[in-house]
Amino acid sequence: MRKLLDSLHSPADLKPLTYEELECVARELRQSILSVVSETGGHLSSNLGVVELTLALHRVFNTPQDKILWDVGHQAYSHKLLTGRQELFPKLRQFGGISGFPNRDESVHDTLNTGHASTVLSAAFGLVVSRESRKESHHVVAVVGDGSLTGGLSLEAINQIGQHKKRLIIVLNDNKMSISPNVGAISKYLDYLQSGQFYVKTKESIRTVVEGIPGIGPKFVDLAHDIEDKLKKLMTPGSFFEELGIKYVGPINGHNLRELEGVLRKCKELTRPVLIHVVTKKGKGYLPAEKKPDLFHSAAPFDIATGRFRRGDHPPTYSAVFGKTVVELGAAEPRLFAITAAMPEGTGLQDFQKAFPARFFDVGIAEQHAAEFAVGLALGGERPLVAIYSTFLQRAYDQLVHDVSLMDLPIIFAIDRAGAVGGDGPTHQGIYDLSYLLPLPNFVVMAPKDEAELRNMLYTSLQIDHPVAIRYPKAPGKGIPLSEGFETVPLGRWETLKEGSNGTILAVGPLVYEALEAARELEQEGISVGVVNARFVKPLDEKLLFEIGKKARWILTLEDGALQGGFGSAVASALRNKELFKTQVHSLGYPDSLLPQGSSSQIHKLFFLDREGIANRVRKLHSHKKKTLLDNIKEKIF
């Protein structure tokens, strides 16, 4: 029974509780999170680690008057449970349910929608400047994961926060991980901050020496303190932040409520920016997540008793096939380098990392750097491959335009999680990559219909001396047998899978199979529909397209992406430019609105991208054409 948690309807209800009662609430929060995430899937490890910190924040501050911003937002489950969303929590990340991230539409306690890392410090500084301009007095608290500090945006914000020295509280939640273990110099520096042993031992030595001097007077004691202060500046773990103008406090035990509250209350009184370094344990309270926090970062449904995931029997995912293929290609091509932004496991590159450690680089949560680092490798004569999720590649768009495209560099972008991705909602839907890649000169953009074609596209990309983007979904593959060797995919050539006399479907990626199923169903009704695997979204197969445009009454394009500026738009534009106006182009994809969260199959069904939706759209097109022909006959007769 969640006796205490069930009695909490807002953060204000926490204020009168004793520490013993708060410890009970912490246990109940962890139980609730475990219970729900084991059924729905979700971000488990980070949320189990931040329970006590969340309680302390809501005890010390008063939201929504005070503003608490969560970076990254996947650590906000306890925050949701304490801000009136307990009844909704069982539908976390489900279709029609609440978001797995802070969402301003859900609660007045959610100040900023945060699904990507490193955004909060900049937004927090904006809130601080607005507060001062309006002569208000509330507090602004930015809760930042240590992995977020590897993002350049965080460092840009810290630079300005330190310069202006306005009142702001930064809570650094240091759990040594983002998704995978953190990498780089900043991570090592934070490890040094946590230890602080050299400073502590040296301080104790000085104090022992000074206090041991016979007849020591007040001046010598003051001198000792002065030496200690200077030593602190030189050796204290927080000297980096102190030198930038931000007071450093810590490290603090992130699971000690009394200590957390005491520090937070003292820092409320400061009139300058302060960073509170809080050390937490990812997966705290659930042993399987403590042992393997990366596996439980974004967990699939699992059995609580055993910690085993309930995955079912599925073919290997596109990510797994990608990872295996890149290892094979790496063995044959010594110029192939692999880069990821904090996601070696998520992208499937962990085996390449083991096989070719000197040619693998995890740059941390730093997508811009990942792309620009690849630029340098390409300029040096290498063949870099950047494996990155569609939603995160957006963050490197300047590099895609300014450096990769304009210099026409042979860099391969393996775009994982393209299309509708499931429960992570609008911030993670990979539906914009076609729209933002297609306008870029020199880019070749491919989408495999299945995992076998993904392998051949990766092989082909090494033969293309231009930037290449290959987009593929999060889902399991189609179970297509994988050959040992590779075949070159002819550049810019589509694949006709079925001929048809009434109209033609041009399908991108795995939607090819949905189109084929729909076409076979329609064939039984006497409707003959052609199906083309439009595996090159750029360049278009204009030869085949214009042949179809001269014969077909209509073309239906399918894409798991935004319609504006996407594949359908490119097809319609190409036909217009060729003055093939008689062929009508209709498109199925996603409209100019945010996608709801839900499984990819639910999203496909909602926007008619499943077999049933495609077949129904073709039926309407076919009946409309029949009616139009009849009308033309009537007009000639009468």
Stockholm file with secondary structure:
# STOCKHOLM 1.0

chainA/1-638         MRKLLDSLHSPADLKPLTYEELECVARELRQSILSVVSETGGHLSSNLGVVELTLALHRVFNTPQDKILWDVGHQAYSHKLLTGRQELFPKLRQFGGISGFPNRDESVHDTLNTGHASTVLSAAFGLVVSRESRKESHHVVAVVGDGSLTGGLSLEAINQIGQHKKRLIIVLNDNKMSISPNVGAISKYLDYLQSGQFYVKTKESIRTVVEGIPGIGPKFVDLAHDIEDKLKKLMTPGSFFEELGIKYVGPINGHNLRELEGVLRKCKELTRPVLIHVVTKKGKGYLPAEKKPDLFHSAAPFDIATGRFRRGDHPPTYSAVFGKTVVELGAAEPRLFAITAAMPEGTGLQDFQKAFPARFFDVGIAEQHAAEFAVGLALGGERPLVAIYSTFLQRAYDQLVHDVSLMDLPIIFAIDRAGAVGGDGPTHQGIYDLSYLLPLPNFVVMAPKDEAELRNMLYTSLQIDHPVAIRYPKAPGKGIPLSEGFETVPLGRWETLKEGSNGTILAVGPLVYEALEAARELEQEGISVGVVNARFVKPLDEKLLFEIGKKARWILTLEDGALQGGFGSAVASALRNKELFKTQVHSLGYPDSLLPQGSSSQIHKLFFLDREGIANRVRKLHSHKKKTLLDNIKEKIF
#=GR chainA/1-638 SS CCHHHHTCCSGGGGTTCCHHHHHHHHHHHHHHHHHHHHHHCBCCHHHHHTHHHHHHHHHHSCTTTSEEEEESGGGCHHHHHTTTCTTTGGGTTSTTSCCSSCCTTTCTTCCSCCCSSSCHHHHHHHHHHHHHHTTCCCCEEEEEEGGGGGSHHHHHHHHHHHHHCCCCEEEEEECSBSSSBCCSHHHHHHHHHHHCHHHHHHHHHHHHHHHTSTTCCHHHHHHHHHHHHHHHHHHSTTHHHHHTTCEEEEEEETTCHHHHHHHHHHHHTCSSCEEEEEECCTTTTCHHHHHCTTTTTSBCSBCTTTCCBCCCSCCCBHHHHHHHHHHHHHHHCTTEEEEESSCHHHHTCHHHHHHCGGGEEECCSCHHHHHHHHHHHHHTTCEEEEEEEHHHHGGGHHHIIIIIITTTCCCEEEEESCBCCSTTCTTTCBCSHHHHHTTSTTCEEECCSSHHHHHHHHHHHTTCSSCEEEECCSSBCCCCCCCSSCCCCCTTCCEEEECCSSEEEEECTTHHHHHHHHHHHHHTTTCCEEEEECCEEESCCHHHHHHHHHHCSEEEEEEEEESTTSHHHHHHHHHHHTTCCSSEEEEEEECSSCCCCSCHHHHHHHTTCSHHHHHHHHHHHHHHHHHHHHHHHHHHHC
#=GC SS_cons         CCHHHHTCCSGGGGTTCCHHHHHHHHHHHHHHHHHHHHHHCBCCHHHHHTHHHHHHHHHHSCTTTSEEEEESGGGCHHHHHTTTCTTTGGGTTSTTSCCSSCCTTTCTTCCSCCCSSSCHHHHHHHHHHHHHHTTCCCCEEEEEEGGGGGSHHHHHHHHHHHHHCCCCEEEEEECSBSSSBCCSHHHHHHHHHHHCHHHHHHHHHHHHHHHTSTTCCHHHHHHHHHHHHHHHHHHSTTHHHHHTTCEEEEEEETTCHHHHHHHHHHHHTCSSCEEEEEECCTTTTCHHHHHCTTTTTSBCSBCTTTCCBCCCSCCCBHHHHHHHHHHHHHHHCTTEEEEESSCHHHHTCHHHHHHCGGGEEECCSCHHHHHHHHHHHHHTTCEEEEEEEHHHHGGGHHHIIIIIITTTCCCEEEEESCBCCSTTCTTTCBCSHHHHHTTSTTCEEECCSSHHHHHHHHHHHTTCSSCEEEECCSSBCCCCCCCSSCCCCCTTCCEEEECCSSEEEEECTTHHHHHHHHHHHHHTTTCCEEEEECCEEESCCHHHHHHHHHHCSEEEEEEEEESTTSHHHHHHHHHHHTTCCSSEEEEEEECSSCCCCSCHHHHHHHTTCSHHHHHHHHHHHHHHHHHHHHHHHHHHHC
//
